[in-house]
Amino acid sequence: MKALGLHSANAAAIKPDLVATDVLTAVIPLTGLAVSYFTDDIEGEKQWLRNTGVSLAATSVLRLAFNQTSLGRRPNGGEYGFPSGHEAFLMSGAAFLGERYGWKWGAPAYAAAAYVGYVRVHEDKHHVRDVIASGALSYGVALLTVTPENATHLAPIIGPGFLGLRWERSF
């Protein structure tokens, strides 16, 4: 263990579930970017950046705003508990995958988000409310910033003396 720069006391304190949550927190959102990149989905790349940026900015503002309140306290006594940054970043990626590329990408990503949320609560890193709030926030941002890859939209058009429907299909 010394060759890796870890002391035996630190190695014993490493919890595999927490390491897994850290890895998943990076892998799921970056998977969304990778899928966009490798399928030459330029609009998807833009939407990934917009979705991730807005979600993380909103989460950071809320963390700062609530840090000095009872919501900001973690179960283990730490600061910046509300909302969960891990869950927000991971859920922004899961929601992007689900909204842009459908359930085949979204379902495993949402399962990973649920696992991370469970572990963060179980290990006293967050309260349930922290995880739910950040997940809901990131999902809501994705609904506003991400469109399906091959979307079809039907919208009513109402104008002076005119009533109609607009059909739009993206390819």
C-alpha positions, 0 to 999 in steps of 0.5 A: 500500500505504501507504493501507491502512496496510501497508508494502511489506515487510509486504505481501511477507511476507503469504502467501495460504495463511495468510490463507486458513487464517485466514479458513476457521478463522472461516468454517466454525464460524460457518457452523454457527451460521448454519445453525442460526440461519437454519433456526430450529434452537434445539437446534442453536444450543445444541449449537453453543455447547456443542460449540464451548465445550467444544472450545476450553476443552479445547484451551486447557487442553492448550495451557497444559499442554504449552507448557513441554514439547517438544510445545509448541514449534512447528517455527518455534520459537514457543510453544503449538504443541500442539494447534493452535488453528486446527485445533481451532476449524475442526474443531469447526465441521466436526464440528458441521456433519457430525454435525448436518446430514449429509454435504452440510454436513460433507464440504466443511467436513472438506475445509477442515479438511484444507486448513488442517491441511496449510497449517499444517504446510507453513508450519511453524506446527505439527507433524503431531501438533498438527493430528491431536490437535486435530482428533481432540479436536474431533471427539470433543467433537462426538460427545459434544455434537452429535446429528443434526437429525432423529435416530432413537435405538434403545436397550435398556432393562434393568430389574428384571424388564424387558427392552425397547427404547426408540425415540425420534425427534426432529423 
